[in-house]
Structures are given as C-alpha cells and as structure tokens.
C-alpha cells in the first residue's frame, strides 16, 4: 500500500496540457525531493524529473515538475500520442526510512 | 552510457529463495551512487525493495526480514536474495542506480520472476 496517492487516470486531447498530482505527507514529500517516472507499456520506468523540478538530459521541456507542501505535480504540455504511459512519483520517506512510489497514473491521449 | 542488466531464474518454487544479479557497465559501482532493486507485480505499481552503497545497505521495512542485497565490485555487479517466497512475490524485478535524493536515473530492462510450484 503506497503512501503517495495519485489519480488513477487523466486524459486530454493532443496538443493540450495535463497535470498529474502526487499527494503525500510531511515525512515524505514535505521533507524530501520528488522524482517523476514515465513507464511506457512493457518497458522499464524512465526518470523524467528529479529534485522536484529538474529534467535529466534529453527530457523535453514539455515535462515539468513542481512541489508545494506535501504535494507534487507533474505537468505535460503539447501532449503527444507517444506520451501515453503510466507515470509515477517517488521520494524518500523519513519515517519509514524507505524509498516510496506513488500509486501511478495512466495518461491517455484522446 | 550506464547500462544495467538483470539475470537469474524466471521461476522459483514457493518457500525457496529468489536470487537475481544486476550487471553494470559504463560505470564502476565502487565509485559511488546507490544500487537498488525495485519490483512491479503484474498490473500493479512500483515497490522499492532495497539499496546498497559503499557505507551499507537499507531495505524496505516490509521486506527487510527476507531481503539481502550485496555487491561484487570485482565483477561490477550487485545481487538480490529474497527468501521464503510466495505467489505474492511474483513480479518484474528491476535493478536501478539511485542518487542521494532517491532518484533512480538508470534502470535495467526488468526480469519477470514467477513463484509457482
């Protein structure tokens, strides 16, 4: 059972923007950096955002991350069919002394 | 380019020990970073199992009693052992490199391990 809660699904038309929320607590998101991962069907997760809002080399600026208090948000602008995937947030939980992941959100391009 | 590759049996019997190895190329695991295991049951989300670094290991509290992660720097690989497995341990197991801020920046392709008699 995950300590980070995400909506099961979000959707939008091509070219539009979607946001994915990740809700936690003071012991995880509230106290630590958040990462975001994209998992295309049948593949391993890929790091999209680290340290709340940093993009690794090669990740387009259509992807953005933010954090406020005990919640974090992933934004995807200019939505493309290739963005259809599952998205997970992740962070460290200081109380559990464990890496934790969100429940995952399926992004659908209409 | 850092690359990770999991290897090990795809089928394990209940009550036995699951053993996997992650071979790393493009980076020396003795040079730093955390090296960890993450699993994903079929159709479900990600679960961190544990990680190892030069100062030691740390495990998911819910699995700690059954997990051992070790490193072999001479072979540039690290390993996972999960004892007393049940069907609930059936999952795709990924190895990944972790940073000090709990980001996992490089992942293996994953290997499906099924627990069944």
Interface residues (C-beta under 8 A of the other chain):
Chain A: X2 X32 X33 X35 X37 X43 X44 X45 X46 X47 X50 X51 X56 X88 X90 X91 X92 X96 X97 X98 X99 X100 X101 X102 X103 X104
Chain B: X36 X38 X45 X46 X47 X48 X51 X58 X59 X60 X61 X94 X98 X99 X101 X102 X103 X104 X105 X107 X108 X109 X110
